[in-house]
Amino acid sequence: MNTVTATVSPVNSLLSALKKTVQHALFFNTVKEKKSVEAYDLWAKSYDVQPGNLMLDLDEEVFTQLLAETDITGKQVADIGCGTGRHWPKLFNNKPAGLTGFDVSAGMLRRLEQKFPNAKTNQITDNLFKDTGTATYDVIVSTLTVAHIENIDEALHAWSRILKYNGDIIITDFHPNALAFGGRRTFEHKHSSIAIQNFVHYVYDIESILFKHGFRIVNKLERKIDESVKHYYEAKNALPVYERFKDARIIYGIHLKRSHDIK
Ligand SMILES: C[S@@+](CC[C@H](N)C(=O)[O-])C[C@H]1O[C@@H](n2cnc3c(N)ncnc32)[C@H](O)[C@@H]1O
């Protein structure tokens, strides 16, 4: 009987193991995806210190514009996915009667409470808002959060319940087209890049759920990746990413209202 024995030197086997590890790191481990709670608990400490973060800067523009047309003075406002309260100074400037933050991440809420020691916050574990009464809030704002919510129908149903009849909702988020095209929300933690789990909810799906609950669109904004934001990509040596996503819609904002007044 002939047997063929392949002899493998220790050096070769070491090289081969090294190659496999590098390939695995390159193709599978470069960006680790985590669920929201774990990811934002890790991101919380550095979340507020992100100069040159395109999404935060575009969100600032879009949200500021939608907020300017919404009267929140003397109103009860809920911020769902409030995070570290990035928009809270602007919201407080408009003198709401109350502002309550809801979020799944204890780490993000802790940061918010350090900045606003008297803040009213709730850490939520589902989409149902069981502890919040029907028609509690006049205005719901939610920025850069909706795509993290898996069951958006269930969530928007609950948001409609806790909002007063003639209430307003302002939503901004990463544009679903960009997410569907492979865009990811990532951050750096301990020298590795972490992506956060997202779900693609098309804007027309969000609108049609809210239409069923009696809402109408007051305003809708979008921002594209174009020459005006090219410098963000240049600064990060990411021009290939710019070329890949050029002309794609990157962020949207909608203001909806439930009222008989709107045609
Ligand atoms: C990108 S951050 C946005 C934080 C803040 N709104 C802002 O604009 O800076 C997304 C936030 O949504 C929260 N989040 C994720 N899934 C959520 C859910 N199902 N319900 C409520 N908040 C959620 C995260 O913990 C995180 O704080």
The ligand as an SDF file (V2000), in Angstrom:
LIG
                    3D

 27 29  0  0  0  0  0  0  0  0999 V2000
  -26.7080   57.7930   17.2580 C   0  0  0  0  0  0  0  0  0  0  0  0
  -27.3000   57.8260   18.8890 S   0  0  0  0  0  0  0  0  0  0  0  0
  -28.2330   59.3350   18.8480 C   0  0  0  0  0  0  0  0  0  0  0  0
  -28.2810   60.0040   20.2020 C   0  0  0  0  0  0  0  0  0  0  0  0
  -28.9010   61.4060   20.1500 C   0  0  0  0  0  0  0  0  0  0  0  0
  -30.2820   61.3360   19.7580 N   0  0  0  0  0  0  0  0  0  0  0  0
  -28.1160   62.2560   19.1740 C   0  0  0  0  0  0  0  0  0  0  0  0
  -28.6810   62.6800   18.1540 O   0  0  0  0  0  0  0  0  0  0  0  0
  -26.9360   62.4870   19.4340 O   0  0  0  0  0  0  0  0  0  0  0  0
  -28.5930   56.6130   18.8940 C   0  0  0  0  0  0  0  0  0  0  0  0
  -29.2020   56.4280   20.2630 C   0  0  0  0  0  0  0  0  0  0  0  0
  -30.3420   55.5820   20.1480 O   0  0  0  0  0  0  0  0  0  0  0  0
  -30.3580   54.7070   21.2590 C   0  0  0  0  0  0  0  0  0  0  0  0
  -31.1790   53.5560   20.8990 N   0  0  0  0  0  0  0  0  0  0  0  0
  -30.8320   52.4820   20.1720 C   0  0  0  0  0  0  0  0  0  0  0  0
  -31.8740   51.6470   20.0520 N   0  0  0  0  0  0  0  0  0  0  0  0
  -32.9150   52.2290   20.6910 C   0  0  0  0  0  0  0  0  0  0  0  0
  -34.2710   51.8580   20.9200 C   0  0  0  0  0  0  0  0  0  0  0  0
  -34.7670   50.7110   20.4580 N   0  0  0  0  0  0  0  0  0  0  0  0
  -35.0560   52.7010   21.6370 N   0  0  0  0  0  0  0  0  0  0  0  0
  -34.5360   53.8590   22.1240 C   0  0  0  0  0  0  0  0  0  0  0  0
  -33.2680   54.2510   21.9570 N   0  0  0  0  0  0  0  0  0  0  0  0
  -32.4700   53.4500   21.2480 C   0  0  0  0  0  0  0  0  0  0  0  0
  -28.9080   54.3960   21.4920 C   0  0  0  0  0  0  0  0  0  0  0  0
  -28.6440   53.8700   22.7660 O   0  0  0  0  0  0  0  0  0  0  0  0
  -28.2680   55.7740   21.2550 C   0  0  0  0  0  0  0  0  0  0  0  0
  -28.1980   56.5240   22.4370 O   0  0  0  0  0  0  0  0  0  0  0  0
  1  2  1  0
  2  3  1  0
  2 10  1  0
  3  4  1  0
  4  5  1  0
  5  6  1  0
  5  7  1  0
  7  8  2  0
  7  9  1  0
 10 11  1  0
 11 12  1  0
 11 26  1  0
 12 13  1  0
 13 14  1  0
 13 24  1  0
 14 15  1  0
 14 23  1  0
 15 16  2  0
 16 17  1  0
 17 18  1  0
 17 23  2  0
 18 19  1  0
 18 20  2  0
 20 21  1  0
 21 22  2  0
 22 23  1  0
 24 25  1  0
 24 26  1  0
 26 27  1  0
M  CHG  2   2   1   9  -1
M  END
$$$$
